[in-house]
Amino acid sequence: MDYFRGCGYERIERETLPETIRQAKEVARLCPASATCTRKHLSTADTHSAEEWEAYCGT
């Protein structure tokens, strides 16, 4: 999880997902209840330079 946290993702509870996403077949049928749910606010992408993203995410 540290890798994803460094890339701006945060862990969330599955129950907090919007209903439309929870009912999507990818979530409802393919993701086990034990899967980790994460989210990323897209505005945070603008706060890091390309060099910082490369250091965080190894891209």
PDBQT receptor file of N, H, CA, C and O in Angstrom, charges set to zero:
ATOM      1  N   MET A   1       0.821  -1.192   0.000  1.00  0.00    +0.000 N 
ATOM      2  CA  MET A   1       0.000   0.000   0.000  1.00  0.00    +0.000 C 
ATOM      3  C   MET A   1       0.864   1.255   0.000  1.00  0.00    +0.000 C 
ATOM      4  O   MET A   1       0.418   2.296  -0.482  1.00  0.00    +0.000 OA
ATOM      5  N   ASP A   2       2.080   1.191   0.523  1.00  0.00    +0.000 N 
ATOM      6  H   ASP A   2       2.443   0.345   0.914  1.00  0.00    +0.000 HD
ATOM      7  CA  ASP A   2       2.946   2.372   0.540  1.00  0.00    +0.000 C 
ATOM      8  C   ASP A   2       3.214   2.896  -0.862  1.00  0.00    +0.000 C 
ATOM      9  O   ASP A   2       3.279   4.106  -1.077  1.00  0.00    +0.000 OA
ATOM     10  N   TYR A   3       3.371   1.979  -1.817  1.00  0.00    +0.000 N 
ATOM     11  H   TYR A   3       3.319   0.996  -1.643  1.00  0.00    +0.000 HD
ATOM     12  CA  TYR A   3       3.602   2.391  -3.204  1.00  0.00    +0.000 C 
ATOM     13  C   TYR A   3       2.439   3.244  -3.696  1.00  0.00    +0.000 C 
ATOM     14  O   TYR A   3       2.655   4.322  -4.248  1.00  0.00    +0.000 OA
ATOM     15  N   PHE A   4       1.211   2.776  -3.503  1.00  0.00    +0.000 N 
ATOM     16  H   PHE A   4       1.036   1.900  -3.054  1.00  0.00    +0.000 HD
ATOM     17  CA  PHE A   4       0.042   3.500  -3.982  1.00  0.00    +0.000 C 
ATOM     18  C   PHE A   4      -0.178   4.792  -3.204  1.00  0.00    +0.000 C 
ATOM     19  O   PHE A   4      -0.580   5.801  -3.783  1.00  0.00    +0.000 OA
ATOM     20  N   ARG A   5       0.078   4.771  -1.910  1.00  0.00    +0.000 N 
ATOM     21  H   ARG A   5       0.405   3.951  -1.440  1.00  0.00    +0.000 HD
ATOM     22  CA  ARG A   5      -0.036   5.990  -1.104  1.00  0.00    +0.000 C 
ATOM     23  C   ARG A   5       0.935   7.040  -1.635  1.00  0.00    +0.000 C 
ATOM     24  O   ARG A   5       0.590   8.219  -1.714  1.00  0.00    +0.000 OA
ATOM     25  N   GLY A   6       2.125   6.627  -1.993  1.00  0.00    +0.000 N 
ATOM     26  H   GLY A   6       2.405   5.669  -1.929  1.00  0.00    +0.000 HD
ATOM     27  CA  GLY A   6       3.104   7.545  -2.557  1.00  0.00    +0.000 C 
ATOM     28  C   GLY A   6       2.674   8.122  -3.889  1.00  0.00    +0.000 C 
ATOM     29  O   GLY A   6       3.142   9.187  -4.291  1.00  0.00    +0.000 OA
ATOM     30  N   CYS A   7       1.777   7.417  -4.579  1.00  0.00    +0.000 N 
ATOM     31  H   CYS A   7       1.396   6.552  -4.252  1.00  0.00    +0.000 HD
ATOM     32  CA  CYS A   7       1.249   7.889  -5.871  1.00  0.00    +0.000 C 
ATOM     33  C   CYS A   7      -0.051   8.660  -5.695  1.00  0.00    +0.000 C 
ATOM     34  O   CYS A   7      -0.709   8.989  -6.682  1.00  0.00    +0.000 OA
ATOM     35  N   GLY A   8      -0.429   8.951  -4.461  1.00  0.00    +0.000 N 
ATOM     36  H   GLY A   8       0.106   8.684  -3.660  1.00  0.00    +0.000 HD
ATOM     37  CA  GLY A   8      -1.591   9.786  -4.206  1.00  0.00    +0.000 C 
ATOM     38  C   GLY A   8      -2.893   9.057  -3.923  1.00  0.00    +0.000 C 
ATOM     39  O   GLY A   8      -3.941   9.693  -3.821  1.00  0.00    +0.000 OA
ATOM     40  N   TYR A   9      -2.851   7.724  -3.792  1.00  0.00    +0.000 N 
ATOM     41  H   TYR A   9      -1.999   7.207  -3.875  1.00  0.00    +0.000 HD
ATOM     42  CA  TYR A   9      -4.071   6.957  -3.499  1.00  0.00    +0.000 C 
ATOM     43  C   TYR A   9      -4.271   6.843  -1.999  1.00  0.00    +0.000 C 
ATOM     44  O   TYR A   9      -3.312   6.853  -1.227  1.00  0.00    +0.000 OA
ATOM     45  N   GLU A  10      -5.529   6.735  -1.597  1.00  0.00    +0.000 N 
ATOM     46  H   GLU A  10      -6.308   6.727  -2.224  1.00  0.00    +0.000 HD
ATOM     47  CA  GLU A  10      -5.851   6.498  -0.194  1.00  0.00    +0.000 C 
ATOM     48  C   GLU A  10      -6.803   5.321  -0.099  1.00  0.00    +0.000 C 
ATOM     49  O   GLU A  10      -7.649   5.117  -0.970  1.00  0.00    +0.000 OA
ATOM     50  N   ARG A  11      -6.656   4.551   0.965  1.00  0.00    +0.000 N 
ATOM     51  H   ARG A  11      -5.969   4.717   1.673  1.00  0.00    +0.000 HD
ATOM     52  CA  ARG A  11      -7.522   3.392   1.200  1.00  0.00    +0.000 C 
ATOM     53  C   ARG A  11      -8.885   3.887   1.676  1.00  0.00    +0.000 C 
ATOM     54  O   ARG A  11      -8.971   4.798   2.499  1.00  0.00    +0.000 OA
ATOM     55  N   ILE A  12      -9.952   3.276   1.149  1.00  0.00    +0.000 N 
ATOM     56  H   ILE A  12      -9.882   2.536   0.480  1.00  0.00    +0.000 HD
ATOM     57  CA  ILE A  12     -11.312   3.593   1.580  1.00  0.00    +0.000 C 
ATOM     58  C   ILE A  12     -12.061   2.295   1.854  1.00  0.00    +0.000 C 
ATOM     59  O   ILE A  12     -11.652   1.230   1.391  1.00  0.00    +0.000 OA
ATOM     60  N   GLU A  13     -13.133   2.381   2.589  1.00  0.00    +0.000 N 
ATOM     61  H   GLU A  13     -13.465   3.246   2.965  1.00  0.00    +0.000 HD
ATOM     62  CA  GLU A  13     -13.975   1.227   2.862  1.00  0.00    +0.000 C 
ATOM     63  C   GLU A  13     -14.852   0.949   1.643  1.00  0.00    +0.000 C 
ATOM     64  O   GLU A  13     -15.345   1.879   1.005  1.00  0.00    +0.000 OA
ATOM     65  N   ARG A  14     -15.041  -0.309   1.328  1.00  0.00    +0.000 N 
ATOM     66  H   ARG A  14     -14.641  -1.064   1.846  1.00  0.00    +0.000 HD
ATOM     67  CA  ARG A  14     -15.859  -0.706   0.178  1.00  0.00    +0.000 C 
ATOM     68  C   ARG A  14     -17.269  -0.111   0.266  1.00  0.00    +0.000 C 
ATOM     69  O   ARG A  14     -17.851   0.255  -0.755  1.00  0.00    +0.000 OA
ATOM     70  N   GLU A  15     -17.810  -0.015   1.465  1.00  0.00    +0.000 N 
ATOM     71  H   GLU A  15     -17.337  -0.312   2.294  1.00  0.00    +0.000 HD
ATOM     72  CA  GLU A  15     -19.159   0.504   1.657  1.00  0.00    +0.000 C 
ATOM     73  C   GLU A  15     -19.293   1.970   1.252  1.00  0.00    +0.000 C 
ATOM     74  O   GLU A  15     -20.404   2.448   1.020  1.00  0.00    +0.000 OA
ATOM     75  N   THR A  16     -18.173   2.686   1.165  1.00  0.00    +0.000 N 
ATOM     76  H   THR A  16     -17.271   2.297   1.354  1.00  0.00    +0.000 HD
ATOM     77  CA  THR A  16     -18.233   4.105   0.798  1.00  0.00    +0.000 C 
ATOM     78  C   THR A  16     -18.224   4.321  -0.710  1.00  0.00    +0.000 C 
ATOM     79  O   THR A  16     -18.376   5.453  -1.171  1.00  0.00    +0.000 OA
ATOM     80  N   LEU A  17     -18.050   3.254  -1.484  1.00  0.00    +0.000 N 
ATOM     81  H   LEU A  17     -17.927   2.335  -1.110  1.00  0.00    +0.000 HD
ATOM     82  CA  LEU A  17     -18.106   3.389  -2.942  1.00  0.00    +0.000 C 
ATOM     83  C   LEU A  17     -19.508   3.809  -3.359  1.00  0.00    +0.000 C 
ATOM     84  O   LEU A  17     -20.485   3.361  -2.758  1.00  0.00    +0.000 OA
ATOM     85  N   PRO A  18     -19.628   4.657  -4.373  1.00  0.00    +0.000 N 
ATOM     86  CA  PRO A  18     -20.962   4.998  -4.870  1.00  0.00    +0.000 C 
ATOM     87  C   PRO A  18     -21.700   3.731  -5.329  1.00  0.00    +0.000 C 
ATOM     88  O   PRO A  18     -21.081   2.785  -5.815  1.00  0.00    +0.000 OA
ATOM     89  N   GLU A  19     -23.000   3.729  -5.171  1.00  0.00    +0.000 N 
ATOM     90  H   GLU A  19     -23.503   4.498  -4.776  1.00  0.00    +0.000 HD
ATOM     91  CA  GLU A  19     -23.813   2.566  -5.508  1.00  0.00    +0.000 C 
ATOM     92  C   GLU A  19     -23.590   2.107  -6.950  1.00  0.00    +0.000 C 
ATOM     93  O   GLU A  19     -23.531   0.905  -7.210  1.00  0.00    +0.000 OA
ATOM     94  N   THR A  20     -23.467   3.034  -7.872  1.00  0.00    +0.000 N 
ATOM     95  H   THR A  20     -23.515   4.010  -7.660  1.00  0.00    +0.000 HD
ATOM     96  CA  THR A  20     -23.275   2.656  -9.279  1.00  0.00    +0.000 C 
ATOM     97  C   THR A  20     -21.971   1.893  -9.491  1.00  0.00    +0.000 C 
ATOM     98  O   THR A  20     -21.899   1.008 -10.344  1.00  0.00    +0.000 OA
ATOM     99  N   ILE A  21     -20.958   2.226  -8.731  1.00  0.00    +0.000 N 
ATOM    100  H   ILE A  21     -21.016   2.945  -8.038  1.00  0.00    +0.000 HD
ATOM    101  CA  ILE A  21     -19.686   1.512  -8.846  1.00  0.00    +0.000 C 
ATOM    102  C   ILE A  21     -19.779   0.157  -8.153  1.00  0.00    +0.000 C 
ATOM    103  O   ILE A  21     -19.291  -0.842  -8.682  1.00  0.00    +0.000 OA
ATOM    104  N   ARG A  22     -20.397   0.111  -6.981  1.00  0.00    +0.000 N 
ATOM    105  H   ARG A  22     -20.793   0.922  -6.552  1.00  0.00    +0.000 HD
ATOM    106  CA  ARG A  22     -20.549  -1.173  -6.279  1.00  0.00    +0.000 C 
ATOM    107  C   ARG A  22     -21.323  -2.186  -7.107  1.00  0.00    +0.000 C 
ATOM    108  O   ARG A  22     -21.063  -3.385  -7.016  1.00  0.00    +0.000 OA
ATOM    109  N   GLN A  23     -22.269  -1.721  -7.913  1.00  0.00    +0.000 N 
ATOM    110  H   GLN A  23     -22.480  -0.746  -7.987  1.00  0.00    +0.000 HD
ATOM    111  CA  GLN A  23     -23.076  -2.629  -8.721  1.00  0.00    +0.000 C 
ATOM    112  C   GLN A  23     -22.456  -2.950 -10.079  1.00  0.00    +0.000 C 
ATOM    113  O   GLN A  23     -22.961  -3.817 -10.793  1.00  0.00    +0.000 OA
ATOM    114  N   ALA A  24     -21.388  -2.277 -10.443  1.00  0.00    +0.000 N 
ATOM    115  H   ALA A  24     -20.978  -1.573  -9.863  1.00  0.00    +0.000 HD
ATOM    116  CA  ALA A  24     -20.704  -2.596 -11.704  1.00  0.00    +0.000 C 
ATOM    117  C   ALA A  24     -20.227  -4.042 -11.642  1.00  0.00    +0.000 C 
ATOM    118  O   ALA A  24     -19.769  -4.500 -10.595  1.00  0.00    +0.000 OA
ATOM    119  N   LYS A  25     -20.331  -4.761 -12.756  1.00  0.00    +0.000 N 
ATOM    120  H   LYS A  25     -20.702  -4.388 -13.607  1.00  0.00    +0.000 HD
ATOM    121  CA  LYS A  25     -19.991  -6.192 -12.717  1.00  0.00    +0.000 C 
ATOM    122  C   LYS A  25     -18.549  -6.430 -12.299  1.00  0.00    +0.000 C 
ATOM    123  O   LYS A  25     -18.258  -7.452 -11.678  1.00  0.00    +0.000 OA
ATOM    124  N   GLU A  26     -17.641  -5.519 -12.620  1.00  0.00    +0.000 N 
ATOM    125  H   GLU A  26     -17.878  -4.689 -13.124  1.00  0.00    +0.000 HD
ATOM    126  CA  GLU A  26     -16.246  -5.694 -12.233  1.00  0.00    +0.000 C 
ATOM    127  C   GLU A  26     -16.092  -5.716 -10.719  1.00  0.00    +0.000 C 
ATOM    128  O   GLU A  26     -15.251  -6.444 -10.193  1.00  0.00    +0.000 OA
ATOM    129  N   VAL A  27     -16.883  -4.938 -10.024  1.00  0.00    +0.000 N 
ATOM    130  H   VAL A  27     -17.567  -4.346 -10.452  1.00  0.00    +0.000 HD
ATOM    131  CA  VAL A  27     -16.817  -4.892  -8.571  1.00  0.00    +0.000 C 
ATOM    132  C   VAL A  27     -17.713  -5.963  -7.963  1.00  0.00    +0.000 C 
ATOM    133  O   VAL A  27     -17.289  -6.710  -7.081  1.00  0.00    +0.000 OA
ATOM    134  N   ALA A  28     -18.950  -6.032  -8.437  1.00  0.00    +0.000 N 
ATOM    135  H   ALA A  28     -19.295  -5.425  -9.153  1.00  0.00    +0.000 HD
ATOM    136  CA  ALA A  28     -19.933  -6.941  -7.838  1.00  0.00    +0.000 C 
ATOM    137  C   ALA A  28     -19.581  -8.406  -8.041  1.00  0.00    +0.000 C 
ATOM    138  O   ALA A  28     -19.834  -9.223  -7.156  1.00  0.00    +0.000 OA
ATOM    139  N   ARG A  29     -19.006  -8.759  -9.184  1.00  0.00    +0.000 N 
ATOM    140  H   ARG A  29     -18.801  -8.095  -9.903  1.00  0.00    +0.000 HD
ATOM    141  CA  ARG A  29     -18.760 -10.166  -9.493  1.00  0.00    +0.000 C 
ATOM    142  C   ARG A  29     -17.292 -10.579  -9.465  1.00  0.00    +0.000 C 
ATOM    143  O   ARG A  29     -16.975 -11.728  -9.157  1.00  0.00    +0.000 OA
ATOM    144  N   LEU A  30     -16.404  -9.657  -9.780  1.00  0.00    +0.000 N 
ATOM    145  H   LEU A  30     -16.661  -8.723 -10.030  1.00  0.00    +0.000 HD
ATOM    146  CA  LEU A  30     -15.003 -10.042  -9.957  1.00  0.00    +0.000 C 
ATOM    147  C   LEU A  30     -14.094  -9.703  -8.783  1.00  0.00    +0.000 C 
ATOM    148  O   LEU A  30     -13.066 -10.354  -8.597  1.00  0.00    +0.000 OA
ATOM    149  N   CYS A  31     -14.450  -8.702  -7.990  1.00  0.00    +0.000 N 
ATOM    150  H   CYS A  31     -15.285  -8.173  -8.140  1.00  0.00    +0.000 HD
ATOM    151  CA  CYS A  31     -13.608  -8.297  -6.866  1.00  0.00    +0.000 C 
ATOM    152  C   CYS A  31     -14.088  -8.974  -5.589  1.00  0.00    +0.000 C 
ATOM    153  O   CYS A  31     -15.249  -8.820  -5.209  1.00  0.00    +0.000 OA
ATOM    154  N   PRO A  32     -13.219  -9.717  -4.926  1.00  0.00    +0.000 N 
ATOM    155  CA  PRO A  32     -13.638 -10.349  -3.667  1.00  0.00    +0.000 C 
ATOM    156  C   PRO A  32     -13.867  -9.287  -2.591  1.00  0.00    +0.000 C 
ATOM    157  O   PRO A  32     -13.328  -8.183  -2.666  1.00  0.00    +0.000 OA
ATOM    158  N   ALA A  33     -14.655  -9.633  -1.616  1.00  0.00    +0.000 N 
ATOM    159  H   ALA A  33     -15.093 -10.530  -1.556  1.00  0.00    +0.000 HD
ATOM    160  CA  ALA A  33     -14.939  -8.705  -0.514  1.00  0.00    +0.000 C 
ATOM    161  C   ALA A  33     -13.665  -8.288   0.214  1.00  0.00    +0.000 C 
ATOM    162  O   ALA A  33     -13.630  -7.234   0.849  1.00  0.00    +0.000 OA
ATOM    163  N   SER A  34     -12.625  -9.105   0.125  1.00  0.00    +0.000 N 
ATOM    164  H   SER A  34     -12.654  -9.961  -0.391  1.00  0.00    +0.000 HD
ATOM    165  CA  SER A  34     -11.365  -8.793   0.808  1.00  0.00    +0.000 C 
ATOM    166  C   SER A  34     -10.473  -7.840   0.013  1.00  0.00    +0.000 C 
ATOM    167  O   SER A  34      -9.421  -7.432   0.505  1.00  0.00    +0.000 OA
ATOM    168  N   ALA A  35     -10.875  -7.480  -1.205  1.00  0.00    +0.000 N 
ATOM    169  H   ALA A  35     -11.729  -7.812  -1.605  1.00  0.00    +0.000 HD
ATOM    170  CA  ALA A  35     -10.060  -6.589  -2.042  1.00  0.00    +0.000 C 
ATOM    171  C   ALA A  35      -9.946  -5.214  -1.395  1.00  0.00    +0.000 C 
ATOM    172  O   ALA A  35     -10.886  -4.741  -0.758  1.00  0.00    +0.000 OA
ATOM    173  N   THR A  36      -8.803  -4.583  -1.561  1.00  0.00    +0.000 N 
ATOM    174  H   THR A  36      -8.039  -4.967  -2.079  1.00  0.00    +0.000 HD
ATOM    175  CA  THR A  36      -8.578  -3.243  -1.040  1.00  0.00    +0.000 C 
ATOM    176  C   THR A  36      -9.158  -2.227  -2.008  1.00  0.00    +0.000 C 
ATOM    177  O   THR A  36      -8.883  -2.281  -3.207  1.00  0.00    +0.000 OA
ATOM    178  N   CYS A  37      -9.956  -1.304  -1.498  1.00  0.00    +0.000 N 
ATOM    179  H   CYS A  37     -10.179  -1.260  -0.524  1.00  0.00    +0.000 HD
ATOM    180  CA  CYS A  37     -10.503  -0.224  -2.317  1.00  0.00    +0.000 C 
ATOM    181  C   CYS A  37      -9.671   1.032  -2.074  1.00  0.00    +0.000 C 
ATOM    182  O   CYS A  37      -9.333   1.363  -0.938  1.00  0.00    +0.000 OA
ATOM    183  N   THR A  38      -9.357   1.711  -3.149  1.00  0.00    +0.000 N 
ATOM    184  H   THR A  38      -9.632   1.442  -4.072  1.00  0.00    +0.000 HD
ATOM    185  CA  THR A  38      -8.600   2.952  -3.035  1.00  0.00    +0.000 C 
ATOM    186  C   THR A  38      -9.245   4.015  -3.906  1.00  0.00    +0.000 C 
ATOM    187  O   THR A  38     -10.040   3.717  -4.798  1.00  0.00    +0.000 OA
ATOM    188  N   ARG A  39      -8.886   5.256  -3.630  1.00  0.00    +0.000 N 
ATOM    189  H   ARG A  39      -8.240   5.498  -2.906  1.00  0.00    +0.000 HD
ATOM    190  CA  ARG A  39      -9.319   6.353  -4.494  1.00  0.00    +0.000 C 
ATOM    191  C   ARG A  39      -8.188   7.358  -4.589  1.00  0.00    +0.000 C 
ATOM    192  O   ARG A  39      -7.269   7.389  -3.770  1.00  0.00    +0.000 OA
ATOM    193  N   LYS A  40      -8.293   8.172  -5.616  1.00  0.00    +0.000 N 
ATOM    194  H   LYS A  40      -9.039   8.147  -6.281  1.00  0.00    +0.000 HD
ATOM    195  CA  LYS A  40      -7.303   9.221  -5.830  1.00  0.00    +0.000 C 
ATOM    196  C   LYS A  40      -8.035  10.451  -6.325  1.00  0.00    +0.000 C 
ATOM    197  O   LYS A  40      -8.794  10.385  -7.292  1.00  0.00    +0.000 OA
ATOM    198  N   HIS A  41      -7.811  11.551  -5.675  1.00  0.00    +0.000 N 
ATOM    199  H   HIS A  41      -7.194  11.604  -4.889  1.00  0.00    +0.000 HD
ATOM    200  CA  HIS A  41      -8.369  12.816  -6.144  1.00  0.00    +0.000 C 
ATOM    201  C   HIS A  41      -7.493  13.301  -7.285  1.00  0.00    +0.000 C 
ATOM    202  O   HIS A  41      -6.290  13.491  -7.110  1.00  0.00    +0.000 OA
ATOM    203  N   LEU A  42      -8.080  13.498  -8.434  1.00  0.00    +0.000 N 
ATOM    204  H   LEU A  42      -9.057  13.343  -8.576  1.00  0.00    +0.000 HD
ATOM    205  CA  LEU A  42      -7.293  13.849  -9.610  1.00  0.00    +0.000 C 
ATOM    206  C   LEU A  42      -6.596  15.188  -9.480  1.00  0.00    +0.000 C 
ATOM    207  O   LEU A  42      -5.559  15.400 -10.109  1.00  0.00    +0.000 OA
ATOM    208  N   SER A  43      -7.121  16.075  -8.700  1.00  0.00    +0.000 N 
ATOM    209  H   SER A  43      -7.962  15.903  -8.188  1.00  0.00    +0.000 HD
ATOM    210  CA  SER A  43      -6.473  17.369  -8.533  1.00  0.00    +0.000 C 
ATOM    211  C   SER A  43      -5.105  17.238  -7.882  1.00  0.00    +0.000 C 
ATOM    212  O   SER A  43      -4.263  18.120  -8.050  1.00  0.00    +0.000 OA
ATOM    213  N   THR A  44      -4.855  16.141  -7.130  1.00  0.00    +0.000 N 
ATOM    214  H   THR A  44      -5.539  15.424  -6.993  1.00  0.00    +0.000 HD
ATOM    215  CA  THR A  44      -3.553  15.973  -6.484  1.00  0.00    +0.000 C 
ATOM    216  C   THR A  44      -2.456  15.700  -7.502  1.00  0.00    +0.000 C 
ATOM    217  O   THR A  44      -1.278  15.895  -7.206  1.00  0.00    +0.000 OA
ATOM    218  N   ALA A  45      -2.826  15.249  -8.700  1.00  0.00    +0.000 N 
ATOM    219  H   ALA A  45      -3.784  15.091  -8.940  1.00  0.00    +0.000 HD
ATOM    220  CA  ALA A  45      -1.827  14.958  -9.720  1.00  0.00    +0.000 C 
ATOM    221  C   ALA A  45      -1.076  16.215 -10.130  1.00  0.00    +0.000 C 
ATOM    222  O   ALA A  45       0.071  16.132 -10.569  1.00  0.00    +0.000 OA
ATOM    223  N   ASP A  46      -1.700  17.369  -9.996  1.00  0.00    +0.000 N 
ATOM    224  H   ASP A  46      -2.631  17.436  -9.639  1.00  0.00    +0.000 HD
ATOM    225  CA  ASP A  46      -1.078  18.621 -10.404  1.00  0.00    +0.000 C 
ATOM    226  C   ASP A  46      -0.074  19.147  -9.388  1.00  0.00    +0.000 C 
ATOM    227  O   ASP A  46       0.645  20.103  -9.679  1.00  0.00    +0.000 OA
ATOM    228  N   THR A  47      -0.008  18.551  -8.212  1.00  0.00    +0.000 N 
ATOM    229  H   THR A  47      -0.592  17.775  -7.975  1.00  0.00    +0.000 HD
ATOM    230  CA  THR A  47       0.847  19.096  -7.166  1.00  0.00    +0.000 C 
ATOM    231  C   THR A  47       2.262  18.524  -7.192  1.00  0.00    +0.000 C 
ATOM    232  O   THR A  47       3.114  18.965  -6.420  1.00  0.00    +0.000 OA
ATOM    233  N   HIS A  48       2.530  17.549  -8.066  1.00  0.00    +0.000 N 
ATOM    234  H   HIS A  48       1.838  17.191  -8.693  1.00  0.00    +0.000 HD
ATOM    235  CA  HIS A  48       3.843  16.933  -8.119  1.00  0.00    +0.000 C 
ATOM    236  C   HIS A  48       4.471  17.128  -9.493  1.00  0.00    +0.000 C 
ATOM    237  O   HIS A  48       3.784  17.109 -10.514  1.00  0.00    +0.000 OA
ATOM    238  N   SER A  49       5.773  17.315  -9.502  1.00  0.00    +0.000 N 
ATOM    239  H   SER A  49       6.331  17.331  -8.673  1.00  0.00    +0.000 HD
ATOM    240  CA  SER A  49       6.485  17.429 -10.770  1.00  0.00    +0.000 C 
ATOM    241  C   SER A  49       6.649  16.041 -11.380  1.00  0.00    +0.000 C 
ATOM    242  O   SER A  49       6.453  15.036 -10.698  1.00  0.00    +0.000 OA
ATOM    243  N   ALA A  50       7.004  15.983 -12.646  1.00  0.00    +0.000 N 
ATOM    244  H   ALA A  50       7.164  16.800 -13.201  1.00  0.00    +0.000 HD
ATOM    245  CA  ALA A  50       7.227  14.705 -13.327  1.00  0.00    +0.000 C 
ATOM    246  C   ALA A  50       8.320  13.909 -12.625  1.00  0.00    +0.000 C 
ATOM    247  O   ALA A  50       8.236  12.684 -12.537  1.00  0.00    +0.000 OA
ATOM    248  N   GLU A  51       9.338  14.593 -12.128  1.00  0.00    +0.000 N 
ATOM    249  H   GLU A  51       9.406  15.588 -12.200  1.00  0.00    +0.000 HD
ATOM    250  CA  GLU A  51      10.425  13.910 -11.429  1.00  0.00    +0.000 C 
ATOM    251  C   GLU A  51       9.930  13.284 -10.123  1.00  0.00    +0.000 C 
ATOM    252  O   GLU A  51      10.338  12.181  -9.760  1.00  0.00    +0.000 OA
ATOM    253  N   GLU A  52       9.051  13.999  -9.425  1.00  0.00    +0.000 N 
ATOM    254  H   GLU A  52       8.719  14.895  -9.720  1.00  0.00    +0.000 HD
ATOM    255  CA  GLU A  52       8.496  13.449  -8.187  1.00  0.00    +0.000 C 
ATOM    256  C   GLU A  52       7.643  12.219  -8.475  1.00  0.00    +0.000 C 
ATOM    257  O   GLU A  52       7.730  11.231  -7.746  1.00  0.00    +0.000 OA
ATOM    258  N   TRP A  53       6.817  12.259  -9.527  1.00  0.00    +0.000 N 
ATOM    259  H   TRP A  53       6.746  13.062 -10.119  1.00  0.00    +0.000 HD
ATOM    260  CA  TRP A  53       6.000  11.099  -9.878  1.00  0.00    +0.000 C 
ATOM    261  C   TRP A  53       6.882   9.920 -10.240  1.00  0.00    +0.000 C 
ATOM    262  O   TRP A  53       6.584   8.784  -9.872  1.00  0.00    +0.000 OA
ATOM    263  N   GLU A  54       7.946  10.174 -10.943  1.00  0.00    +0.000 N 
ATOM    264  H   GLU A  54       8.189  11.097 -11.242  1.00  0.00    +0.000 HD
ATOM    265  CA  GLU A  54       8.856   9.079 -11.305  1.00  0.00    +0.000 C 
ATOM    266  C   GLU A  54       9.480   8.472 -10.056  1.00  0.00    +0.000 C 
ATOM    267  O   GLU A  54       9.611   7.252  -9.959  1.00  0.00    +0.000 OA
ATOM    268  N   ALA A  55       9.864   9.307  -9.107  1.00  0.00    +0.000 N 
ATOM    269  H   ALA A  55       9.758  10.298  -9.186  1.00  0.00    +0.000 HD
ATOM    270  CA  ALA A  55      10.457   8.801  -7.866  1.00  0.00    +0.000 C 
ATOM    271  C   ALA A  55       9.431   8.025  -7.043  1.00  0.00    +0.000 C 
ATOM    272  O   ALA A  55       9.761   6.989  -6.466  1.00  0.00    +0.000 OA
ATOM    273  N   TYR A  56       8.204   8.508  -6.982  1.00  0.00    +0.000 N 
ATOM    274  H   TYR A  56       7.936   9.349  -7.451  1.00  0.00    +0.000 HD
ATOM    275  CA  TYR A  56       7.154   7.831  -6.204  1.00  0.00    +0.000 C 
ATOM    276  C   TYR A  56       6.700   6.535  -6.860  1.00  0.00    +0.000 C 
ATOM    277  O   TYR A  56       6.592   5.496  -6.209  1.00  0.00    +0.000 OA
ATOM    278  N   CYS A  57       6.436   6.616  -8.156  1.00  0.00    +0.000 N 
ATOM    279  H   CYS A  57       6.524   7.461  -8.685  1.00  0.00    +0.000 HD
ATOM    280  CA  CYS A  57       5.773   5.508  -8.839  1.00  0.00    +0.000 C 
ATOM    281  C   CYS A  57       6.697   4.653  -9.699  1.00  0.00    +0.000 C 
ATOM    282  O   CYS A  57       6.291   3.598 -10.186  1.00  0.00    +0.000 OA
ATOM    283  N   GLY A  58       7.900   5.091  -9.883  1.00  0.00    +0.000 N 
ATOM    284  H   GLY A  58       8.229   5.948  -9.487  1.00  0.00    +0.000 HD
ATOM    285  CA  GLY A  58       8.844   4.313 -10.675  1.00  0.00    +0.000 C 
ATOM    286  C   GLY A  58       8.505   4.234 -12.149  1.00  0.00    +0.000 C 
ATOM    287  O   GLY A  58       8.839   3.253 -12.814  1.00  0.00    +0.000 OA
ATOM    288  N   THR A  59       7.835   5.274 -12.673  1.00  0.00    +0.000 N 
ATOM    289  H   THR A  59       7.564   6.071 -12.133  1.00  0.00    +0.000 HD
ATOM    290  CA  THR A  59       7.471   5.269 -14.098  1.00  0.00    +0.000 C 
ATOM    291  C   THR A  59       8.473   6.011 -14.930  1.00  0.00    +0.000 C 
ATOM    292  O   THR A  59       8.317   6.103 -16.148  1.00  0.00    +0.000 OA
TER     293      THR A  59
